[in-house]
Amino acid sequence: MKRHSIKFKFFAAISAVTLVFIGVLIVLNVFFYDDYYMMTRRRELSSTYQSVSRLYTGDVNAISSTLDLIESRSAIRLAIVSPDGTVLYTSSLLPKQDEPPSPDDGARPYGAGVTLPDFWSQQMRLQNILVAALSQTGWGGESMAGYSFTTVSLRDNEQYLCLVGSFQQGDCLIAYMPYAFIKQNSSFNLLFLLIAGGCALLICLICGYFISRQFTRPLIAMADVADRMSELDFSTKYHGDERDEIGQLGQSLNRLSAYLEQAVGELQQSNEQLAQEIKEKERIDNMRREFIVNVSHELKTPIALIQGYAEGLTAGVADDPEDRNFYCDTIAEEADRMNKLVMQLLNLSKLELGAEQTYFEDVDLHALCEEAVRKTAVLCESRRLTVRCDDTVAAVRTDAGLLEQVLMNYLSNAIRYTADGGRIEITAARTEAGVRLAVFNEGDGLPEEELPKIWEKFYRTDRARSRENGGTGIGLSLVRAIADTLHGVCGAENVDGGIVFWFELPDLPDPEQNA
């Protein structure tokens, strides 16, 4: 189905209204103009009779100029007839214009200077009109009062509209006009109306075209804005300055565009946030599954060893006291390893859930480091490792127990991954953010791409390492959780000759000093 633009519809509506208006005018002119014109002519004849009746005193010469003026201004012809039938006045008996006036009174009598053929021709026509008019109206001298209208038809098919009225003096006024004049006037009026209507139609069509463009331009602009909005492009705005309903519609469309832009932006932001949350949930689910797999893997070996050695003791395989002690020691070691793993997992869960209670106090880092070195002295001596903690003269307000776990994890890792005869150095220094505790150990360091991964649970840089050498893989994850709990940060960096693990804490104020 063909669609028309609103400009075309607007133009068509204006054209249709114009055509209907001109058509109504033509119909009214064709069917009602003659009656209306006849009514106005009758009214004009009646008005002429009233005017002449007020002026006429029985002397035709006294009002001849007035009668001449009336006839010259209209198509009405006048005649005054006495009761005995004598024509006292008629325009056909007026003298010629080039004839001089009478020397008696400065005026010339009616009928003087008229040629005989003209006189008889006009006289016969006038006589026919007068006779017909008087006979049809029943004029009878003084017995008649007022005036009446009649239509006179002559033998040559000429028709006249006549008014026959009486004066108080008994004379009669006959005012008449030819129907041919009336019809000619009606034809001229219809022709002029058709010409004027055609010109008006053309002008209205031209004006309608420009008006339709003017009115539809803002609507087309708003349609373009709406199309852009449907494509989620809210950069286009309506810039019209109309102060009418169209301008209000444009401003409403701009407000709707701004609201939709904000709503779509918020929806996109919510979708992005939801996508991130879904990714985070998937990551957590993957970590949870990996955690379960790793825990199962870590517990599988000690459980299998405990089960195997316990069955051996039950079956009496180890009859020798030395063998029984070996079996028992192995079971105890594996049970202790499982206990440490479980305790680390419990501590890590408490820290991640925020359920771990913290007790802040002033901690002497030098004393803390010396105690850690003392606890690991046996391991270091067996491998000829040198551990230094001289440069740790500093203090910080934090949870001493959690900080000790961090230091022991760092130091245990350093001892585990330092070659025999190597060097380990513990330092503490103040920074702009607080205090940084660092543990350096000699070695090859780690690949840069693996440094962010070592803080994940059960991650080992060397998958081929044994459980005895590789640890549980929980220590550094525990350090990161402690850093979050204490509002600190942790990290690892490759340096010349080895790798350094650092732990930075903010310098918290003493609440007693603030009080």
Secondary structure, DSSP 4 states (H G I P E B T S, - for coil): -----HHHHHHHHHHHHHHHHHHHHHHHHHHHHHHHHHHHHHHHHHHHHHHHHHH-SS-TGGGHHHHHHHHHHSS-EEEEE-TTS-EEEEGGGPPPTTSPPPTTTS---TTTT--HHHHHHHHHHHHHHHHHHHHHHT--GGG--SEEEEEEE-TTS-EEEEEEEE-TTS-EEEEEEEHHHHHHHHHHHHHHHHHHHHHHHHHHHHHHHHHHHHHHHHHHHHHHHHHHHHTT-----------SHHHHHHHHHHHHHHHHHHHHHHHHHHHHHHHHHHHHHHHHHHHHHHHHHHHHHHHHHHHHHHHHHHHHHHHT---SHHHHHHHHHHHHHHHHHHHHHHHHHHHHHHHHHT-----EEEEEHHHHHHHHHHHTHHHHHHTT-EEE--S---EEEEEHHHHHHHHHHHHHHHHHHSPTT-EEEEEEEE-SSEEEEEEEEES----GGGGGGGGSTT--S-TTS-HHHH--S-HHHHHHHHHHHTT-EEEEEEETTEEEEEEEEE-PPPHHHH-
